[in-house]
Amino acid sequence: MNNNNVLFVTHKKCQCGVYEFGENVFDAIKLSKKYNFIKAECSDINDLKEHFAKERPIAIIYNYMPATMPWVASTIFRYGIIKNNIADIPVPQIGIIHSIMQNIADSAKQGRKYTIYHPEFANRLFDFYIAPDPTILLKNSYMFKHGRPIQKYTNKFSIPDKFTIGSFGFAKNGYEDLIELVQSEFDESEIRINIPFAKFGDIDGKEARNIASNCRKLLRKPGITLSISHDYLDKDALIDFLAQNTINIFLRDQGGRGISSVIDYALAVDRPIAISNCQMFRHILGSEPSISVTDNTLKQIIANGTTPLIKYTKEWTPENLCWEYERIIDAILKREKTSKLRKIKHVLKGILKLFINLDDNLNKNNWLSTTEYLYEDNYTKTLNSARYEPIAIETINNFNGILDNKTRELYKPAVQHLFELVPKTMAKKIPEANVQQAFVFDTVYRHLKEYRNPKILSVGSYQDTACMALIKMGIVVEEIDPMFNYTLQEFVTKPDIIKGNYDIIFSTSVIEHDPDDKSFAECISELLAPNGIFVMTCDYKDGWKQGDPKPRVCARLYTKVDLEYRLLSYMKNCKLIDEPNWECPDPDFVFGNYKYSFASFVVKKER
């Protein structure tokens, strides 16, 4: 096909949060200059086939929920014996999974395994999957994710003279809790709640009206007024509704698997937000200072303003969301071309059976995808009381050298500090390899004082205890990693990335896993600010050449020539910060059947 059309399939317009989510996503991606995203509102397979015949897309994305698009589950079995299905649509089928959790993302599979739909099998319906949940770890080669669809909006309303609380959403629990919470802190306020009737779940409004009645009965303070509406507000009216409040509050004591879309609208209006610790709000539970009513009072959350929300509104822009969908389509089309997937070999009469031969190396470049992630250290929480004294500078021979047994002895205090900050993750590491994290942690920490409010980037931050420890000490570090979000090469193409803006970039034992270390080094130099430093460690064995033995997870081992000449040649205006010493006639690290060492590499970008 010679076009760049991509169908974005959703259900017919109705009072439904899933539909509105699709609208918000489509508003962003329709601006793409790379792909022509076309919205297709479909009620059945015939609608879909009509759109396909007309547009001839190169891929199809489904804004999918079982209740809103039940026809998909019964017709999408491409290799089955069912008639009138999408077997005749030979393009990648991509499903957005709203009710997503980590275990569902991890178990997503390519193919049509089930002929009878069950909610647990939503991750078995499509070729690829999209999680609209920024907290999901990408441990599965069929799973992609993106941030939330936050609309651009300029709040033209002044802060109301009377303290005003707003909330909205379909009939859920939590509104009664909101009434009680407000009355526990305030004697005078205005509470405004919008509870529309839901097409799927409360079409007659019985539950919404019942909640409204219960809320009114709870009022006991004469200075507190309550207004509850059931109108279904379009997104412009809804955002205006939220914009006119002092604070918007969303409380749930339980929730579904997915992320709640109410926060998408509330983030757009530049007003404080308060939430409960419900997992539907997990994408903003790490806000600092906390916006959880469990951690702070409403008065304190209001006093903190929108500062805790800035990182979300900056990241989840329409431009970034459009870029995310472009790169997802890029990756899928590239993979489809190289996939060695074999379609059905046999169909036994009356029984659907699939035999799919997947290439074992399909995900060989996603070198972090099979590692178990460790949440035990809870490293998003700060520990400002932690203090660290860097290794005495006079005892360090150089910053560009071999991390051998002598260096391990020197950096023992740093290793000990890492164990104090992130003990469970450190315990999972190979002890002899901890010198790398210790060196990176110490080197980054000692250079912080050279910059005022340094902008710091960790490349390959997944399970990097140096990064985790810095964050736990209250140091702001931006993280990128294929498991969390992006490769380095993807990151530099983000619309909001400013080149030459990072004072410190560090990377612990990452570059040897990247098949394209030339672009890796070029990206680092592009991102570094003038006078910024890059701190790196890598697997090292001088004299190693392509074809020599190496660990399977490594693309290469590094040599003196690589570090002193080749990598530096890719890094414009960058120089080593000191005289290197990468002589290592007898490597002292053993991993399986391989013997090698670790090397450090620290450069500074000239002004």
N, C-alpha and C positions, 0 to 999 in steps of 0.2 A: 504494500500500500504506500502511496506517495504522499499521503496527508499526515497531519499531526493531531488529528482529532482524538480526544479522550472523552468517553461518555461518563458523566457523573449521574448515576441512577439513584433516584429517591422516590418516595411514594407521593401520592397526590397531596396537595396542600390541605392541612387540617390543623386543629389545635393540638399540637404535639411537639414536645421538646426535641425529639429526634429530627423532625422536619426542620425546625428552626435552626438546629445545629448544622444541618446540611446547607441551609440557606447562608449561614454565616461563613461556612467553609467556601462555598461556591463564590460568594462575593469577593473573596480573596483570590482564589485561583483563576477566576475568569479574566483577571488582569494579566495573566501570563503571556509573555511574548514568545515563549518557547513551544508551548502546547496550546491547542485550541480546546479548552475544556467546555463541554456542552452539557447542559443540564437536561435530563430526561426524566420526567415524572411518569412512572409506570405503575399500573395496577395489576398487570399479569405478564406472562411470557410473550403474548402477542404484541403488547405495547413495546416491549423491549426489542423484539425482532423488527418492528417497524422503524424504530429509531436506529437500529444497527444498519438496516438496509439503506436508510437515508444518509447516515453520516459516515458509515464505513470506518469506525474508530480503530485505533491501534491498541487500545486497552479499555477496559470498563471498570469503573469504581462503583461499588454499591454502598450507599449510606444505609447500612443494614441493621435491622432489629427484627427478631422473629415475629413480633406482634404487628409491625408496620408493613413488612414485606413477606408474608407467609408463603407466597407463591415461589419465592426463590429457593427455599429449602426442598421443595418437591420437584423442582425442574432443573436444578443446576448440576445434576449428576451426568456429566458430559459423556462418560463411558458406559452408561447404563443401558437398559433395554426399554426405558420409559420413552414413549413417543412425545413429540411436541415439547422438547426441552432445548437447552442452549448448546447442545452438542454440535450444532451447525455454526457456532460462533467461535471461530478459531483464533481468539485473541486472549491475552491474559485477563483473568477475572480476579479482581482485588476487592476484598471485603473490609469495610470499616467495622470493627468490633467495639460496640459501645460498652457492653457489660464485660469489661476486661479486668483480669487479675493476672498476677505474674504466672501462676500455674497454667492458666489458659494460654497465655502468650508463649510459654515454653513448649507447650504440647501441640501448637498449631502445625498442621501437616498439609502438604500439597496433594490434592487429589480428592476424589469423591468417595469416601469410605462408607458412608451410611445412606441407605435408601429410605429410612424412616427418620424423620428429624427429631432430635431431642436437644434441649437448650445447651447441654454440656458439649454438643458436637458442633457448635457454631464455628469453632476453629478447625473444622474439617471440610468446609463447604467450598473454599476458594483456592486459587493458585497461590495467592499472597494475601497478607493481612496488614491492616493499619490500625494501630492503637492510638486513639486520641488522648493519650495519657503520658505526660512527660516523665512520670516516675517509673515506667516500665523499663526493665533491663533487656537489651536486645541480645538474648542468648540463642535465638532461633533465626536461621537464615531466611525464613519465609515471613518474618515479622518486621514491620517498620513502625515508626511512631512519629508523632509530631506534637508541637505545643498546642495551646488552646487558641480558638479563634476570637481574639479581642478586637472589637471594632474601633476605628478611629472616631473620636468624639471630642468636641470642645464643650466643656460644661459652662454654659452662659448664665446659670442660675447662681445667685448669691447664697451663702450659707444661711439657712432660715434663722430668724430671731428666736423662735421657740425651738427647743431641743426636739428634733424630729427623727424618729426611727422608721426605717423602711425595710420591708421584706416582701418576697414574692415567690411563687412556685406553685406547682400543682399540689393537690391535697396530699400532704405528707405529715409525719409527726414533727413536732418541734415548735409550732406556733404557740401552743399553750405555754411551753417553757420560756419562750420569748417574753410573753406577757408577765410572767412571774419574775423573770430576770430584771426587766425594766423597773418594775415596781419595787424591787429590792434595793435599787440604787437611786431612784429618782422619785420626787414627789410631783413634779410637773413635766409633762412631755406629751408629744403627739405620736401615736403609733399608726402607721399606714401599712396595710397588708393587701396584696393582690393575690387571690387564689382562683385562677380560672378553672373551668371545667375541662377535663382532659378527654380527648377523643378516645384514647386507649387507657381505660382504667376507671374513669369517673364521668362518663359521657352525660349522665343526667344531673351531675353536680351534687348528688346526695352527700357524698363525703365532704366536699368543700363547704357546703352549708352547715354541716354538723360541726366541723372544726370552727367555723366562724361563730356559731352559737356558743360553743364551749369557751372560746376566747372572751367573748363579751361577759360571760358569767364570772370570769376570773377578776374582772376589774373591781378594785376596792378603794382606790385613791381618787378623790374627786378632781385632782389636778392633772390626771392622765386621761387623755381622750383616745379613742380607738375608732378607726374607719377601715372597713374591709370591703373590697370590691371583688366582683367575680368576672369582670369584663376581660375578654382575651385581648391583650394589648399587642399591637404589632411592635416590631423591635424598636422603632423610633420612639413610639409612645412609652414603651417599657423603659428605655434608657432615660428618657426625660423624667419618668416617675422616680427612678433611682437617684437621678442627679439633684433632685430637690430635697433630699434628706440630709440630715447631719451625719448619719451613719447608717449603713445597711447591714442587717444582721441575719445570719442563716444558721439555724440550729437544727441538728438532727441527732437523735440518739441511736439511730441505726440507719443503714442505707444499703443500696445495691452494690454491685461490683464496680460499676463505672464511675467516672468523674461527673460531678454535678455541674450542669451548664449554667446554673444561676450565677456562679462566680464570674463567668465570661462577661456577662452584662455589667455586673457590679464593678469589675476592674476598669471598665471603660470610662466611668464617670468622675474619677478623681475624688472619691470620698472614702473615708475610713471604712473598713470591713471588719466585722466580728463573726467568728465561726465557733462551732463546737468541734470536738475532736473526732468527728465522724470521718470514716475513711473515704467518703465521697468528696471530701475536701483535702485529701492527702497531698495534692499537688501544691498547696499553699500552707500546709501545716508547719513547714520549716521556716516561716516568716520570722525575721528578727527586727525589732522586738516582736514577741508572739502576739498574734491576733486572736488567739483562742481564749474564750471566756473561762476556760478552766485555769489558765495561767495568769490572766490579767482581768481587771475590772473593765467595764465599758468606759468609764471615765478615763482610765489610763490608755485604753486603745484609741479613744478619740484624741487624747492629748498627743499620742505618737503620730497621729495624722496618717498620711499615705506613704510615709517613708518605707514601711515594711513591704509595700506593694510595688515599689519602683522596679525591682528586678524582673517582675513578671510582666509589667506593661512594656518594659523595654524589650524583652525577649519575644513575647507573643504578639508580634505585630502582623498585619495583613501581608506585608512584604516578606517577612520571614516564613509565614505559613505558605505563601505561594511558592517560595523557593524550596520548602520542604517537599511539597507535592511534585515539583519538577524533578528534584533529585530522586524521589521514590520511583517515578516513572522511568527516569534514566536507568536506574539500577535494575529495574524489572525487565526492561526491554533488552538490556545488555545480557542479563542472565538467561533470558528466554532464548537468545541466539546461541548461547554456549551450552545450554542444558542438555544433558544426555538422558533425559527422562524418556523412557519407553512407554508408549501407551499400551493399551490393553492387548494381552496376548490371547486370552481366551474369554469367551462369554458363555457360561453354561446356561442352557435353556431354563428360564424362570428364576435364575439365581445370579445376582450381581457379584462379580468377583473382579478385583483389580490386582494387577501385577505391575508394580512400578519399580524400575531399577534406577535408583538415584546414584548419581556420581558421588563417590565418597569424598572427592575433593571439591565438591560444590562450594563449600564454605572455607576453603583453605586460606583465603586472604583475610577472612574475619577471624584473626588469630586469637581473639579473646572470647569467642562465642561459647565455648564449652566449659568455661571456668565457673565454678560456683561462687556467687557473690556473697560477701560477708557483711551483714548489717549489724553484727553483734556490738561493734564499737560505737555505733550511733554517731558517726563523725560529723554530722551536720550541726551538732550541738557544740557551742563554744565552751571552753574551759579557760577563762581569762586569768585564773589564778596560776596557771602553769607558767613556769619561768625556765629559761634555758640559757646557759652561758656557753657561747661557741668555743670550740677547741682553740687553744692559744695559737695565734697566728704564727708565732716564732717556731712552733713545733711542726708546722705544715711545710713540707719541702716544696710542693707545687700543687696547683689545682688541676693540672693536666698531666696525669700520671697513671700508674697501675694501682689498683685497689687490691693489694696483696695482704699477706698475714701481718706485716708490719703496720699497714694502714688499718687493718681490723683492730689491732691493739690500740692505735691512736684514737679511733672513733668509738671506742667502747662506751664512753659517756653518752654519746648521741644515740647509740643503740639502746642503752638503758632508758633514755628519755622516751624513745619511741614505744618501748614496752610499757612505760607508765601511762602513756596517752592512749595507745591503741593496742592493748595487750592481746586480745583474741585474734586480731588479724596478724600481728607479728608472730604469734605462736604457730601460725600456719606456714610461715616462710621457712626457706632453707637457711639455717643459721649463718652459714658461710657467705650467703648472698646478701645478708642484711647490711653489709658494709656499703652497698650501693645506696640504699635508702638513707642510711646515716650520713653519708657524704653529701647527698643532695639536700637533705634537711638542714644540715649544718651550714652548707655553702649558701643556700637561699636565705636562711635566717640571718646570717652575718652581713649579708648585703642589703637587707631591708632598710637599714639606717641611711643608705646612700640616696634614697628616694623619698620624696614627700608624697604620702598616699600612693604608694606604688601600685600599678596595675599588674597583676600576676596571672599567668596562665600555666596550668598543668596539662601537659600533653600525654595522654595515656594514663589517666588518673585512677582507673579501676584498680582497686586493691593496692594502690601506691601509698604505703604507710607514711612516706615523707609528706605527701599532699594531705593525707588524713590528719596527721599530727599538726600541721600548720593551721588547718581549718579549726581543729579543736582548740588551738591556742587563741582563736579569735581573729586570725589573719584571713582576709578576704582573698580567696583563690578562685578563679574561673576554671572550670574543669571541662575537658573534652576527652572523649573516649568512644570508640565504636560501640561499646556496651551501653553507654549512657545516651550518646547523641550522635557524634560525628567523628569521622577521621579528620586528621589535620588538613588534608587536601580539600575536603568538603568544607571545613570550617572557614577557610580563607575566602570562600566564594559567597558566604552569607551576605545578604544585602546590608546588614547593619555593622559589619566589621570594618573598623578603621585601621588601615595598614600603618605600621610604625607607631603603634599605640601601647605596646606592652613593655614595661620596664624590666620584668623578670619572667622568663619562660624556662620551665624545667621539665625534664623527661627522664624517668628512671627505667633503664633497660627496655626501651621501646623500639628504637630505630632499627635494631637488627631483625625485627619481625616484619618490617615494612618492605615489601618487594621493590618499592621505588624510593630509595633513600635520597636520590637527587632532588626530587620534588619535596621531600620532607625537609631537607636542609634549606631549599629555596623558600619554602613557606615560613620557616622560622625566621629567616633574615627579613622577609617582608613584614612580618608582624612585630619584630623588635623595634622599639623606639630608639632614637639616637642616645647613645650612652647606656642602652639596656644590655643585660647579660642573658646568656643562654647557658644553662647548667644541664649536663647530660651524662649518663653512664651507658655503657654498652658492653656486650660480650666481645672479648678480645683474644686474638691469637696471632701474633706476628708471623708473617710468611704464609698465612692461610690463603688459599685461592679457590675459586669456584670449582666444584667437583670434589674437593676434599671433604672428609667426614665433618658433620656438624649435627647439632640437635635438630630434630625434625621441625620444631616450631620456629626455628631461625631461618631467615632468608640468607644469612651470611654471618661470618665472624669478622671482626674488624682488625685491621693491621695498622702499623705506624704510618704507612703511606696513605691509607684511607683517611686517617684523622688529621695528619699534618698537611696534606696537600689536597686530596680529592674532595673531602667534605668542605673544607675551607673555600675551595674554588667555586662552590655553589652558593656561598653565603656572602652576598655583596656587602662590602664595607665592614666586614667582621674580622676581628683578629683575636688570637689566643690571648688570654689575660696574663699569661706568664710563660716562661720557657718550659716546654714540655719535656717529660722524661717517660717515654713509653717502652723503655727497654724491659723485656720480660723473657729471658731465656728459659725459665722453668715455671710454666703456669701452675698455680696451686689450687685450682678449683676443679672438682670432678663432678660431672653430672651424667649419670648413667655410664656409658662407655666413652664419654668425651672428656677431655682434659683441656681446659682453657683458663682464662682469667677475666677480670673486669677492668675496664679503663674509664677514666673520667675525661670529660671534654668540656671546657668552659671558655666561652668567647664573649667579647664585648663588641657592640656595634659602635663605630665611630660616629661622632657628631656630623 
